[in-house]
Amino acid sequence: MILKERMSYNYLKYLFTGTLSALLLTGYAQEVGKQQKDKKEKPQQHSVQSGAGEVQTMDSIDVVRDYRPMLADAVKVRRSPDMTLINRDAIETELRQIATATYLAQQKYKQAYYHELMQRHPDASQSNVDNYRISYLAYGAGEYKRASGMLEAIKPSDAFYQGAIMTLGHIALETGDKQAARNAFVKATKLDLDRQVKADALFNYAKILFAMDSTQAAQKVLEKYVAQEVKPVDPGSKRKESAETLSAEILRGTTNFHAGVSMLESLKERGREVNAIYQKVTYYRGLEFYNERAFENSISMFMRSEKFPVNAEMAALATYWKAEAMYEVRKFGEAVENFSEFLSLPVARNTDVYNYANYGLAYAAYRNNRFELAAKYFERFLTAGGNTVDQNIRYDVIARLGDSYLCLRDYGRANKYYDQLINSKAPNQDYAFFQRGILFGLQGDNETKLSTLRSVLKQFPSSNYADDAAFEIPYTYFTMGDYGRAIEGLQAMVEKYPRSSYIPRALMTIGLVQYNNDEPEAAKATFEKVV
């Protein structure tokens, strides 16, 4: 660009250079294709009418960048998962069963109590002590019949009697008589001769009930045991995290997905049954994080769930919601990959979100500047959804299709979609009018562009795109070389929309015209408003 030196001092020169640089960074192309080529080959000369009436010459100002249309008001619909549809009771039952099995398997208890009872009850009946000691030796040698006879002879006068009943229960287990074992443990729970033996009786009673498939009954007994033996003496003390304590939390009715994940991940070995509930719990925990907009955490949970695809449909859904979360954290490329993976899964067609994956993939591709892919999946979403697509979402997709084809410079298709919004009197028709005006400008039809943009201001004065149109109209005159109308319109725009994001660009354009109109003081004042 050729500009006459009219300033004898450096201040305005540097000020102008800075603001012009900003203008070059923020301006955008209004001429493309052949028009741009012609400009490069032979710059056109434009006239600028100064206030004094003299005519100065200046090359056309052609600020070029790739055109990117703005997004309409409607943005991608964030479909939060409905957590009310989750059968929490069923999941809690599964967790409690696993917690029960885990707890029972990890706790180790002695089956005879001779030494402990001798220490705690030195004044016990000597006959009971002798009989218990002999039966203890017989039990250890595997002489169960002899041991049972001696144990049954112990009198109910002290703690050795309660210990004898417990040992009879273990002998019954060794010989395969679960019912006799159950009866012995139940009897021992009802005696208060020794607190530790009574607690062990509760635990073993729960264990035999679980072995007999009486899961709910086992859980109730184990809850009673946990309340007595696991709960800290000091209610305010901090419990150490472990498989046992986490299992206890679940067993005491405080089940949540967070506790479930922690408990299951603490297990060193997990079979298929446990992995199935782990897949489920991590998936639902991921949905909780998603609803809380903790998207990075939700991605982590969905990835954990995917590693154990026991349930194929749930594994597919984990991939879908992971893609949605990827979109939310602006990882658009990864979102495209995950939506594509979901759509490729045969089981995905059975889910309620299948078509929304087309929608999500299209949006992710659009935000990733892959406009051809975006258009493909936006159209697929509309075709697959048919009349079931929400009308507002339909209008949003039509606008995005117009934008996609506009970015691909397929102006015919873009105009077709914008026309659909206008003819349907859609809520976002103001956006369609504005975009169609831009489209005409890109095709070199500035007169139609101007009339279309004026219709935005006339028909939709309160539109979110009113300031866009109010800027674009005078800026179009600026690119056409009609600087009088340009500066008049830009000044009106600045006055009417003082908070518009276009204000800096409008002021820089005004200042540039003033500078070339030999109005240094006015240009200086205008540029200073920008910086």
C-alpha positions as CSV (number, residue, x, y, z in Angstrom):
1,M,0.0,0.0,0.0
2,I,1.3,3.5,-0.9
3,L,0.6,6.2,1.6
4,K,1.8,9.8,1.5
5,E,4.0,11.1,4.3
6,R,2.0,14.0,5.8
7,M,3.4,13.9,9.3
8,S,6.6,15.6,10.4
9,Y,6.6,13.9,13.8
10,N,7.1,10.2,14.6
11,Y,4.3,9.8,17.2
12,L,1.5,9.5,14.6
13,K,3.7,7.4,12.4
14,Y,4.2,4.8,15.1
15,L,0.6,5.0,16.2
16,F,-0.6,4.5,12.7
17,T,1.8,1.6,12.1
18,G,0.6,-0.2,15.2
19,T,-3.0,0.2,14.5
20,L,-2.6,-0.7,10.9
21,S,-0.8,-3.9,11.9
22,A,-3.7,-4.8,14.2
23,L,-6.1,-4.1,11.3
24,L,-4.2,-6.4,9.1
25,L,-4.5,-9.1,11.7
26,T,-8.2,-8.7,12.4
27,G,-9.6,-7.7,9.0
28,Y,-11.0,-10.2,6.6
29,A,-11.3,-10.7,2.9
30,Q,-14.3,-9.5,1.0
31,E,-13.0,-10.3,-2.4
32,V,-12.0,-13.8,-3.5
33,G,-11.2,-15.8,-6.6
34,K,-10.8,-13.9,-9.7
35,Q,-11.2,-10.5,-8.0
36,Q,-8.2,-11.2,-5.7
37,K,-6.1,-12.3,-8.7
38,D,-7.0,-9.2,-10.6
39,K,-6.1,-7.0,-7.7
40,K,-2.7,-8.6,-7.4
41,E,-2.0,-8.2,-11.1
42,K,-3.2,-4.6,-11.4
43,P,-4.0,-2.5,-8.3
44,Q,-7.0,-0.4,-8.7
45,Q,-6.9,3.3,-7.8
46,H,-9.5,4.8,-5.6
47,S,-10.3,8.4,-4.7
48,V,-10.6,9.8,-1.2
49,Q,-12.4,13.1,-1.0
50,S,-10.9,15.3,1.7
51,G,-12.7,17.8,3.8
52,A,-11.0,20.6,1.8
53,G,-12.3,19.2,-1.5
54,E,-9.0,18.1,-2.9
55,V,-8.8,14.5,-4.3
56,Q,-6.0,12.3,-3.1
57,T,-5.1,8.8,-4.5
58,M,-4.5,5.7,-2.5
59,D,-4.3,2.0,-3.4
60,S,-7.2,-0.2,-2.4
61,I,-6.9,-1.6,1.0
62,D,-7.1,-5.4,0.6
63,V,-6.8,-7.1,4.0
64,V,-7.0,-10.8,3.4
65,R,-7.5,-13.8,5.7
66,D,-9.4,-17.1,5.2
67,Y,-13.0,-16.5,5.7
68,R,-14.6,-18.2,8.7
69,P,-18.3,-17.5,9.4
70,M,-19.3,-16.9,12.9
71,L,-21.4,-19.5,14.8
72,A,-25.1,-18.9,15.1
73,D,-26.7,-18.3,18.6
74,A,-27.6,-22.0,18.8
75,V,-24.6,-24.1,19.6
76,K,-24.2,-27.8,19.8
77,V,-26.8,-29.3,22.1
78,R,-25.1,-30.7,25.2
79,R,-27.3,-33.7,26.0
80,S,-26.6,-34.5,29.6
81,P,-27.3,-38.1,30.5
82,D,-30.5,-38.7,32.5
83,M,-29.2,-40.2,35.7
84,T,-32.8,-40.9,36.9
85,L,-32.9,-43.8,34.4
86,I,-30.1,-45.7,36.3
87,N,-31.3,-48.5,38.5
88,R,-29.2,-47.6,41.5
89,D,-30.8,-50.2,43.7
90,A,-29.7,-53.0,41.4
91,I,-26.2,-51.7,41.1
92,E,-26.0,-51.3,44.9
93,T,-27.1,-54.9,45.3
94,E,-24.3,-56.0,43.0
95,L,-21.8,-53.9,44.8
96,R,-22.9,-55.1,48.2
97,Q,-22.7,-58.7,47.1
98,I,-19.2,-58.2,45.8
99,A,-18.2,-56.3,48.9
100,T,-19.6,-59.1,51.1
101,A,-17.7,-61.7,49.2
102,T,-14.5,-59.6,49.3
103,Y,-14.8,-58.9,53.0
104,L,-15.4,-62.5,53.9
105,A,-12.6,-63.8,51.7
106,Q,-10.0,-61.4,53.0
107,Q,-10.7,-61.7,56.7
108,K,-8.9,-64.6,58.5
109,Y,-10.0,-65.9,61.8
110,K,-8.8,-68.7,64.0
111,Q,-11.1,-71.7,64.4
112,A,-10.1,-72.5,67.9
113,Y,-9.5,-70.1,70.8
114,Y,-7.7,-72.1,73.5
115,H,-4.8,-69.8,74.2
116,E,-6.9,-66.6,73.9
117,L,-9.6,-67.9,76.2
118,M,-7.0,-69.0,78.8
119,Q,-5.5,-65.5,78.8
120,R,-8.9,-63.7,79.0
121,H,-10.6,-66.2,81.4
122,P,-8.0,-67.7,83.9
123,D,-10.7,-68.4,86.4
124,A,-12.8,-70.7,84.1
125,S,-13.9,-74.1,85.3
126,Q,-11.0,-76.5,85.2
127,S,-13.1,-79.3,83.8
128,N,-14.1,-77.0,80.9
129,V,-10.5,-76.0,80.4
130,D,-9.3,-79.6,80.3
131,N,-12.1,-80.8,78.0
132,Y,-11.5,-77.9,75.6
133,R,-7.7,-78.5,75.6
134,I,-8.2,-82.1,74.7
135,S,-10.8,-81.4,72.1
136,Y,-8.5,-78.6,70.6
137,L,-5.7,-81.2,70.2
138,A,-8.1,-83.7,68.6
139,Y,-9.5,-81.0,66.3
140,G,-6.0,-80.1,65.1
141,A,-5.3,-83.7,64.4
142,G,-8.4,-84.1,62.3
143,E,-10.1,-86.4,64.8
144,Y,-13.4,-84.6,64.4
145,K,-15.6,-87.2,66.1
146,R,-13.5,-87.4,69.2
147,A,-13.2,-83.6,69.3
148,S,-17.0,-83.2,69.0
149,G,-17.7,-85.5,71.9
150,M,-15.3,-83.6,74.2
151,L,-16.7,-80.2,73.1
152,E,-20.3,-81.3,73.7
153,A,-19.3,-82.2,77.3
154,I,-18.3,-78.7,78.1
155,K,-20.7,-77.0,80.5
156,P,-22.3,-73.6,79.8
157,S,-20.7,-71.9,82.8
158,D,-18.0,-69.8,81.1
159,A,-16.5,-68.6,77.9
160,F,-15.0,-72.0,77.0
161,Y,-18.6,-73.2,76.4
162,Q,-19.1,-70.4,73.8
163,G,-15.7,-71.3,72.2
164,A,-16.7,-75.0,72.1
165,I,-19.9,-74.1,70.1
166,M,-17.8,-72.1,67.6
167,T,-15.4,-75.0,67.2
168,L,-18.3,-77.4,66.7
169,G,-19.4,-75.1,63.9
170,H,-16.0,-75.3,62.2
171,I,-16.0,-79.1,62.5
172,A,-19.4,-79.1,60.8
173,L,-17.9,-77.0,58.0
174,E,-15.0,-79.4,57.6
175,T,-17.4,-82.4,57.3
176,G,-19.6,-80.5,54.8
177,D,-22.7,-80.0,57.1
178,K,-23.4,-76.4,56.4
179,Q,-26.7,-76.4,58.2
180,A,-25.2,-77.7,61.4
181,A,-22.4,-75.1,61.1
182,R,-25.0,-72.4,60.6
183,N,-26.9,-73.5,63.7
184,A,-23.7,-73.5,65.8
185,F,-22.7,-70.0,64.7
186,V,-26.2,-68.7,65.4
187,K,-26.1,-70.2,68.9
188,A,-22.7,-68.6,69.6
189,T,-24.0,-65.2,68.5
190,K,-26.6,-65.3,71.2
191,L,-24.2,-65.8,74.1
192,D,-22.4,-63.0,75.9
193,L,-19.6,-65.1,77.6
194,D,-16.8,-63.6,75.5
195,R,-17.1,-60.5,73.3
196,Q,-14.5,-61.6,70.7
197,V,-15.9,-65.0,70.3
198,K,-19.4,-63.5,69.8
199,A,-18.0,-61.2,67.1
200,D,-16.3,-64.1,65.4
201,A,-19.6,-65.9,65.6
202,L,-21.3,-63.1,63.8
203,F,-18.7,-63.1,61.0
204,N,-18.8,-66.8,60.5
205,Y,-22.6,-66.8,60.6
206,A,-22.5,-64.2,57.7
207,K,-19.9,-66.3,55.9
208,I,-22.0,-69.5,56.0
209,L,-25.1,-67.6,55.0
210,F,-23.2,-66.3,51.9
211,A,-22.0,-69.8,51.1
212,M,-25.6,-71.0,51.3
213,D,-26.7,-68.2,48.8
214,S,-28.6,-66.3,51.4
215,T,-26.9,-63.1,50.2
216,Q,-29.3,-60.5,51.7
217,A,-29.4,-62.3,55.0
218,A,-25.6,-62.5,55.0
219,Q,-25.3,-58.8,54.3
220,K,-27.6,-57.9,57.2
221,V,-25.5,-60.0,59.6
222,L,-22.3,-58.6,58.2
223,E,-23.6,-55.1,58.6
224,K,-24.1,-55.8,62.3
225,Y,-20.6,-57.2,62.5
226,V,-19.1,-54.2,60.7
227,A,-20.9,-51.8,63.0
228,Q,-19.4,-53.5,66.0
229,E,-15.9,-54.4,64.8
230,V,-14.9,-52.1,62.0
231,K,-16.4,-48.8,63.1
232,P,-13.7,-46.7,64.8
233,V,-13.9,-46.3,68.5
234,D,-13.6,-42.5,68.0
235,P,-16.3,-41.4,65.6
236,G,-14.2,-38.5,64.5
237,S,-11.2,-40.5,63.6
238,K,-10.2,-40.9,60.0
239,R,-10.6,-44.5,58.7
240,K,-7.7,-45.9,56.7
241,E,-8.6,-46.6,53.1
242,S,-8.6,-50.3,52.4
243,A,-10.6,-53.0,50.7
244,E,-12.1,-53.9,54.0
245,T,-13.1,-50.4,55.1
246,L,-14.5,-49.5,51.7
247,S,-16.4,-52.7,51.6
248,A,-17.7,-51.8,55.1
249,E,-18.9,-48.4,53.8
250,I,-20.8,-50.0,51.0
251,L,-22.3,-52.6,53.3
252,R,-23.5,-50.0,55.7
253,G,-25.7,-48.4,53.1
254,T,-23.5,-45.5,52.0
255,T,-23.1,-46.9,48.5
256,N,-22.2,-44.5,45.7
257,F,-20.3,-44.9,42.5
258,H,-17.2,-43.2,43.8
259,A,-17.0,-45.7,46.7
260,G,-17.8,-48.5,44.3
261,V,-14.9,-47.6,42.0
262,S,-12.5,-47.2,44.9
263,M,-13.5,-50.5,46.4
264,L,-13.3,-52.5,43.2
265,E,-10.0,-51.0,42.2
266,S,-8.5,-52.0,45.5
267,L,-9.0,-55.6,44.7
268,K,-5.9,-57.4,43.6
269,E,-7.8,-60.0,41.5
270,R,-11.1,-59.5,39.7
271,G,-13.0,-62.2,37.9
272,R,-15.5,-61.6,35.0
273,E,-18.4,-61.1,37.4
274,V,-16.5,-58.3,39.3
275,N,-15.2,-56.8,36.0
276,A,-18.8,-56.6,34.8
277,I,-19.8,-54.5,37.8
278,Y,-16.6,-52.5,37.5
279,Q,-17.5,-51.7,33.9
280,K,-20.9,-50.5,35.0
281,V,-19.8,-48.5,38.1
282,T,-17.0,-46.7,36.2
283,Y,-19.5,-45.9,33.3
284,Y,-22.0,-44.4,35.7
285,R,-19.4,-42.5,37.6
286,G,-18.3,-41.1,34.3
287,L,-21.9,-39.9,33.6
288,E,-21.9,-38.3,37.0
289,F,-18.8,-36.4,36.2
290,Y,-20.2,-35.4,32.8
291,N,-23.3,-34.0,34.4
292,E,-21.1,-32.1,36.8
293,R,-19.2,-30.7,33.8
294,A,-16.0,-32.3,35.1
295,F,-15.3,-33.6,31.6
296,E,-11.6,-34.6,32.0
297,N,-12.6,-36.8,35.0
298,S,-15.5,-38.3,33.0
299,I,-13.1,-39.1,30.1
300,S,-10.9,-41.0,32.6
301,M,-13.9,-43.0,33.9
302,F,-15.2,-43.9,30.4
303,M,-11.7,-45.1,29.4
304,R,-11.6,-47.4,32.4
305,S,-15.1,-48.7,31.6
306,E,-14.0,-49.4,28.0
307,K,-11.2,-51.7,29.1
308,F,-13.7,-54.2,30.4
309,P,-16.3,-54.6,27.6
310,V,-18.3,-57.4,29.4
311,N,-21.5,-55.6,28.2
312,A,-21.0,-54.6,24.6
313,E,-23.7,-52.0,24.5
314,M,-22.4,-50.3,27.6
315,A,-18.9,-50.3,26.2
316,A,-20.3,-48.6,23.1
317,L,-22.0,-46.0,25.2
318,A,-18.8,-45.3,27.1
319,T,-17.2,-44.5,23.8
320,Y,-20.0,-42.2,22.8
321,W,-20.0,-40.2,26.0
322,K,-16.2,-40.1,26.0
323,A,-16.5,-38.5,22.5
324,E,-19.0,-35.9,23.9
325,A,-16.7,-35.1,26.7
326,M,-13.8,-34.8,24.3
327,Y,-15.8,-32.2,22.4
328,E,-16.5,-30.3,25.6
329,V,-12.8,-29.9,26.3
330,R,-12.2,-28.9,22.7
331,K,-10.3,-32.0,21.7
332,F,-12.2,-32.0,18.5
333,G,-9.9,-34.3,16.6
334,E,-10.2,-37.0,19.3
335,A,-13.9,-36.4,19.4
336,V,-14.2,-37.1,15.7
337,E,-12.3,-40.4,16.2
338,N,-14.4,-41.6,19.1
339,F,-17.7,-40.7,17.4
340,S,-16.5,-42.6,14.3
341,E,-15.6,-45.6,16.4
342,F,-19.0,-45.6,18.1
343,L,-20.8,-45.4,14.8
344,S,-18.8,-48.3,13.5
345,L,-20.0,-50.6,16.3
346,P,-22.9,-52.9,15.3
347,V,-24.4,-52.7,18.8
348,A,-24.4,-48.9,18.6
349,R,-27.5,-49.0,16.4
350,N,-29.5,-50.3,19.4
351,T,-28.8,-47.3,21.5
352,D,-30.9,-44.1,21.8
353,V,-27.9,-41.9,21.0
354,Y,-26.9,-43.5,17.7
355,N,-28.1,-40.6,15.5
356,Y,-26.8,-38.0,17.9
357,A,-23.3,-39.4,17.2
358,N,-23.8,-38.2,13.6
359,Y,-24.6,-34.8,15.1
360,G,-21.7,-34.8,17.5
361,L,-19.2,-36.0,14.8
362,A,-20.4,-33.3,12.5
363,Y,-20.0,-30.6,15.1
364,A,-16.5,-31.9,16.1
365,A,-15.4,-32.0,12.5
366,Y,-16.8,-28.5,11.9
367,R,-14.9,-27.1,14.9
368,N,-11.8,-29.0,13.6
369,N,-12.2,-27.2,10.2
370,R,-13.0,-30.4,8.4
371,F,-16.0,-28.9,6.7
372,E,-16.6,-31.6,4.1
373,L,-16.8,-34.2,6.7
374,A,-19.0,-31.9,8.9
375,A,-21.5,-31.4,6.0
376,K,-21.6,-35.1,5.3
377,Y,-22.6,-36.0,8.9
378,F,-24.9,-33.0,9.4
379,E,-26.9,-34.2,6.3
380,R,-26.8,-37.8,7.6
381,F,-28.2,-36.7,11.0
382,L,-31.1,-34.9,9.3
383,T,-31.8,-37.9,7.0
384,A,-31.6,-40.5,9.7
385,G,-33.6,-38.4,12.2
386,G,-36.4,-37.5,9.8
387,N,-39.4,-36.0,11.5
388,T,-38.2,-37.0,15.0
389,V,-35.5,-34.3,15.0
390,D,-36.3,-31.5,17.4
391,Q,-37.2,-28.4,15.3
392,N,-34.7,-26.1,17.0
393,I,-31.9,-28.6,16.5
394,R,-33.0,-29.0,12.9
395,Y,-32.7,-25.3,12.3
396,D,-29.3,-25.3,14.0
397,V,-28.0,-28.1,11.7
398,I,-29.3,-26.3,8.6
399,A,-27.4,-23.2,9.6
400,R,-24.3,-25.3,10.2
401,L,-24.7,-26.9,6.8
402,G,-24.9,-23.5,5.2
403,D,-21.7,-22.5,7.1
404,S,-19.9,-25.7,6.1
405,Y,-20.6,-25.2,2.4
406,L,-19.7,-21.5,2.7
407,C,-16.3,-22.4,4.0
408,L,-16.0,-24.9,1.2
409,R,-16.9,-22.1,-1.2
410,D,-19.8,-24.1,-2.5
411,Y,-22.0,-21.0,-2.5
412,G,-24.9,-22.6,-4.3
413,R,-25.4,-25.2,-1.6
414,A,-24.7,-22.7,1.2
415,N,-27.4,-20.3,-0.2
416,K,-29.9,-23.2,-0.4
417,Y,-29.6,-24.0,3.3
418,Y,-29.8,-20.3,4.3
419,D,-32.9,-19.9,2.2
420,Q,-34.5,-22.8,4.0
421,L,-34.1,-21.0,7.3
422,I,-35.5,-17.7,5.8
423,N,-38.4,-19.4,4.1
424,S,-39.3,-21.3,7.2
425,K,-39.1,-18.1,9.3
426,A,-36.8,-20.0,11.7
427,P,-35.7,-18.4,14.9
428,N,-32.2,-18.0,13.5
429,Q,-33.3,-16.5,10.2
430,D,-31.5,-13.3,11.1
431,Y,-28.3,-15.3,11.0
432,A,-29.2,-16.7,7.7
433,F,-29.9,-13.3,6.2
434,F,-26.5,-12.0,7.5
435,Q,-24.6,-15.0,6.2
436,R,-26.4,-14.8,2.8
437,G,-25.3,-11.2,2.6
438,I,-21.7,-12.2,3.2
439,L,-22.1,-14.9,0.6
440,F,-23.2,-12.4,-2.1
441,G,-20.1,-10.3,-1.2
442,L,-17.8,-13.2,-1.7
443,Q,-19.4,-13.7,-5.1
444,G,-18.7,-10.1,-6.0
445,D,-22.3,-8.9,-5.9
446,N,-21.8,-6.1,-3.4
447,E,-25.1,-4.4,-4.2
448,T,-27.1,-7.5,-3.3
449,K,-24.9,-7.9,-0.3
450,L,-25.7,-4.4,1.0
451,S,-29.4,-4.7,0.4
452,T,-29.4,-8.1,2.2
453,L,-27.5,-6.7,5.2
454,R,-29.8,-3.7,5.4
455,S,-32.7,-6.1,5.7
456,V,-31.1,-7.6,8.8
457,L,-31.1,-4.1,10.4
458,K,-34.6,-3.4,9.2
459,Q,-36.3,-6.7,10.0
460,F,-34.3,-7.7,13.1
461,P,-33.1,-4.5,14.9
462,S,-32.6,-6.4,18.1
463,S,-30.7,-9.2,16.5
464,N,-27.4,-10.4,17.9
465,Y,-26.1,-9.8,14.4
466,A,-27.3,-6.2,14.1
467,D,-23.9,-4.8,15.0
468,D,-22.3,-7.3,12.6
469,A,-24.4,-5.9,9.8
470,A,-24.0,-2.3,10.9
471,F,-20.2,-2.8,10.6
472,E,-20.2,-4.9,7.5
473,I,-22.3,-2.4,5.4
474,P,-19.9,0.6,5.8
475,Y,-16.9,-1.7,5.6
476,T,-18.2,-2.9,2.2
477,Y,-18.3,0.7,1.0
478,F,-14.7,1.0,2.3
479,T,-13.6,-1.9,0.1
480,M,-15.5,-0.4,-2.8
481,G,-13.7,2.9,-2.4
482,D,-16.7,4.9,-1.3
483,Y,-14.9,6.3,1.7
484,G,-17.5,9.0,2.4
485,R,-20.3,6.5,3.1
486,A,-17.8,4.2,4.8
487,I,-16.7,6.7,7.4
488,E,-20.3,7.9,7.9
489,G,-21.6,4.4,8.5
490,L,-18.7,3.4,10.7
491,Q,-19.1,6.4,12.9
492,A,-22.8,5.7,13.2
493,M,-22.1,2.1,14.1
494,V,-19.6,3.1,16.8
495,E,-22.1,5.5,18.3
496,K,-25.0,3.0,18.2
497,Y,-23.1,-0.1,19.4
498,P,-20.4,1.2,21.8
499,R,-19.8,-2.3,23.3
500,S,-19.6,-4.2,20.0
501,S,-16.5,-6.3,19.4
502,Y,-16.2,-4.5,16.0
503,I,-15.4,-1.2,17.6
504,P,-11.6,-1.5,17.3
505,R,-11.8,-2.5,13.7
506,A,-14.3,0.3,13.0
507,L,-12.1,2.9,14.7
508,M,-9.0,1.7,12.9
509,T,-10.7,2.0,9.5
510,I,-12.0,5.5,10.4
511,G,-8.5,6.5,11.4
512,L,-7.0,5.1,8.3
513,V,-9.4,7.1,6.1
514,Q,-8.8,10.3,8.1
515,Y,-5.0,9.8,7.9
516,N,-5.2,9.6,4.1
517,N,-7.7,12.5,4.0
518,D,-4.9,14.7,5.5
519,E,-6.6,15.0,8.8
520,P,-3.7,14.1,11.2
521,E,-5.3,15.4,14.4
522,A,-8.5,13.5,13.8
523,A,-6.6,10.4,12.9
524,K,-4.5,10.6,16.0
525,A,-7.5,11.0,18.2
526,T,-9.2,8.0,16.6
527,F,-6.2,5.8,16.8
528,E,-5.7,6.7,20.4
529,K,-9.2,5.4,21.2
530,V,-8.0,2.0,19.9
531,V,-4.8,1.8,21.9
